[in-house]
Structures are given as C-alpha cells and as structure tokens.
Amino acid sequence: MIRHLMTFTALALLLGATELAAQQHQHQGGSGQSGMMGQDQEMMPGMAIRAFAPDQLLAKRDDLGLTDDQVKQLEQLQADAKRDHDQAMASHDKYRAELMQALQAEKPDVTVIQGYYAGAHDSMGQAHWAEMRAGLLAMGMLTDAQRAKVKETQPAGGMQHRHGQGAR
C-alpha cells in the first residue's frame, strides 16, 4: 500500500513538472522556434544552437547579408520545424491526458501509466528535437563568415561557461 502511494506521489510530482514545463513552453511562445528561449536554453545542453534557429537568423537577415535563396530556405525550414514541433506537442498533450485519466483509476495500472508517461516524455523530446534540428540545419545553410558573425554575438564560452560546468 505504501509502495503504491509512493509511486502515485512520484508520478504526480513528475506530471506537475511536465505540466509546468509545457505551460512555460507555451508562455514563451511554444509554437515553432521561439519556445527554446529563456530557461529552456539554460536547462538543456547544446542550446547554444538557439542562435542559429531560422527565426533568429531571419531576424538578422540584413546584418548577416543573407541571400534571397538562404532566406527562402530558412523560411521553409522554419515552417517545417513548426509543423514537426506542433505535431509532437499534440502527441504529448494526448499522452498526458491519457496519463492523467489513468491516474484517476481506483487501482492505477503501473504498466499502462508507464506507457503513457513514456509516450508523453518521448513526444516532448521530439518537440525539442524539431527545434534543435532546425538550428543545426540552418547553421549548415550559412557561409563560414555568417556563422562566425552569429557566434560573435554569443556570450563567451556559451552555456557551459556561464554555469561553470564544462562539457557534459
């Protein structure tokens, strides 16, 4: 009985953290690229790539001297990333709703709950990956000089230096 109560409590805490992250993501403009700004950037390794997100590069098109072809490619990449991100978030929301419903059962089935939790977690990861992938692909669309210009605007040492943790 106590073990079931501890499992239920742990899952409730995890769900609360997942909901808080999703709400924060939505509050930060969760659709498309802008969701990676703010605390998400500090929490996730490799988020220095955010500077190369298509929306960030398009906002600096004149400063970077983007060609018409680069602008067109970045706009398409941004649209594709938004679509993939939104699909992943819809899947996350579906799994999360199923998980919440399963937790309301008189005797919650741990295996079923684990499946819903894993699905929600994987979907959130896919949403983050859609954004990160777009940044990586966008980086590859730039010339060496354009990449250097974007990197010049980043804090020295990137995220690891700010936190004093080094590479993970």
PESULRA-V670468 format. One record per pair of residues at least 12 apart in sequence whose ideal C-beta (glycine too) atoms are under 6 Angstrom apart, sorted by sequence separation. I is the first residue (numbers start at 1). J is the second residue. If there is no record, write none. Layout:
# PESULRA-V670468
<<I/J> <I/J>>
This chain:
# PESULRA-V670468
<<36/50> <102/116> <58/74> <57/74> <99/116> <98/116> <99/117> <33/53> <54/74> <95/116> <33/55> <54/77> <55/78> <54/78> <95/119> <96/120> <95/120> <92/120> <95/123> <92/123> <91/123> <92/124> <88/123> <88/126> <89/127> <88/127> <85/127> <85/130> <84/130> <81/130> <32/82> <81/134> <77/134> <77/137> <77/138> <74/138> <73/141> <70/141> <54/134> <57/138> <53/135> <64/146> <49/132> <52/135> <54/138> <64/149> <49/135> <52/138> <52/139> <36/131> <33/131> <51/150> <51/154> <48/158> <48/159> <45/168>>
